[in-house]
Amino acid sequence: MSERPVVVTAAGAVRGRDDGRVAAWRGIRYAEPPTGRLRWRAPVPAAPWTGTADAGDFAPAAPQRPNPSVPLAGGDEARMDEDCLFLNVVRPSAPPPVGGLRPVMVWLHGGAYAVGATSQLVYRGDALVVRGDVVVVTVGYRLGALGFLDLRAAGVDDAETNVALRDVLLALRWVRDNIRAFGGDPHAVTVFGQSAGAGLVTALLASPAAAGLFQRAIAQSPPAGSMYGPERSATVARRFTEHLGALPGGGDPRQAPVESIVAAGAAVYTEIPREHPGRLAFAPTVGDDLLPEAPLRVLSDGRGLPVPLVVGTNRDEATLFRLMRSPLLPIRRPALQRMFAAMQEERERGLRLPPPSRVLAAYPRTRLSLGVRVATDIAFRMPALWVAAGHAAIAPTYLYRFDFAPPLLRLSGIGAAHATDLPYVWGEFGGLPHDPSFLLGGRSDADAVSDRMLTRWASFARSGTPGDGWPPYDTESRRSLVVAREDRVASDLDAALRAGWGDEVLAFG
């Protein structure tokens, strides 16, 4: 029978569940509902409550357009609500070493800044906390237009920028002030995330407001270059308000039904990358008090927060976007041609961009299409290389590439696609006794890969080094870890890519 442990936070007591293996507190409110006058405003810390709040179940996910490829809860349909600023804490049931506190890992989920939730089955955290002996915190934040739209350009003068990033900062302050009560060490906090969540990690590393809130960082497949200044953000805001105005109750964004906001956001989410290949509709905004400069520029210059960093990508990132027919990346030939044409135009305007012919020379014929390889590299791999090279000058930095794929994914052409690394880090293969990824075998190899990855991530959270023969990155040897059936350390794994794209951060995009 599940125990109901109670922990007292700064705002009040919360009652969780303990099944003898893990203790979990789910749905802890860290901010007031971001509704009404607080829509598109910085989050307000949760007001104190009396009595004991129930923290036995996940809180609602942020409003979003349902995506069958991203189930938000295991078995049940996830609830969604604009009142979504909650977090979850999971720790081992077993007591820590005498007088000790466990390292803390704070997770930011991915989903193109528009979808996802902490209730996704892979993020439950049971395996990671038990095998890694850590405390895991998963954070819900505002998504899509409600979290990443700069409405000032659309006439909403009292709107604030980067409210989703402000959500994350408030959650990190909550961790700093409360995690000791759960047995976590507030001075050993690792912020980690994947895809958009990793993009938020790079934004935090470049934000003066995040100083002191975490001591280590892990960025899995970060779209570090997909953040835009006020001009591009204004274009998205104007397009959004045009769509919203045509929907029921959509005249005033502050008063519009949340369903209309989600619908208008979904339309812009699709339109922007189709018209401007490689560009996202929703992403952190550059040029405000949180992000005075583009994070990719700050980090590649070695001016980020000087904390140890693990950063890497998956070998076949873009095959997922091809499989889902997603418009987010320029994979198909027409989009690729428009992207290279735009690069050439911007070169002629004097921007420092490599000639398309030199870039194309870096791609000899292989099993993957040209579009998949280019999209993988411009969206994920090259930004990761630029971040690693710059950050290595100020703090220990560890670069990796995730290459492992079971036989079914290899033979189907999916390979080590975007997000396929998640079950290996979390030790959760879909929560199913027979994951369909292993219909052609490979589960024992996958378990071994997962054990190594989970151990390295937890070791990094504990000490700032991932251990197990993984050397730090530097711009002389450029050593990185290749995660595969048999892991290996490679020197200058990306030499051909760097020759094509260059070591100078691209102004394009």
Secondary structure, 3 states (H helix, E strand, C coil): CCECCEEECCCCEEECEECCCEEEEEEEECECCCCHHHCCCCCCECCCCCCEEECECCCCECCCCCCCCCCCCCCCCCCECCCCCEEEEEEECCCCCCCCCEEEEEEECCCCCCCCCCCCHHHCCHHHHHHHCCEEEEECCCCHHHHHCCHHHHCCCCCCCCHHHHHHHHHHHHHHHHHHHHCEEEEEEEEEEECHHHHHHHHHHCCHHHCCCCCEEEEECCCCCCCECHHHHHHHHHHHHHHHHCCCCCCCCCCCCHHHHHHHHHHHHHHHHHHCCCCCCCCCECCCCCCCCCHHHHHHCCCCCCCCEEEEEECCCCHHHHHCCCCCCCCCHHHHHHHHHHHHHHHHCCCCCCCHHHHHCCCCCCCCCHHHHHHHHHHHHHHHHHHHHHHCCCCCEEEEEECCCCHHHHHCCCCCCCCCCHHHHHCCCCCCCCCHHHCCCCHHHHHHHHHHHHHHHHHHHHHCCCCCCCCCCCCCCCEEEEECCCCEEEECCCHHHHHHHCCCCCCCC
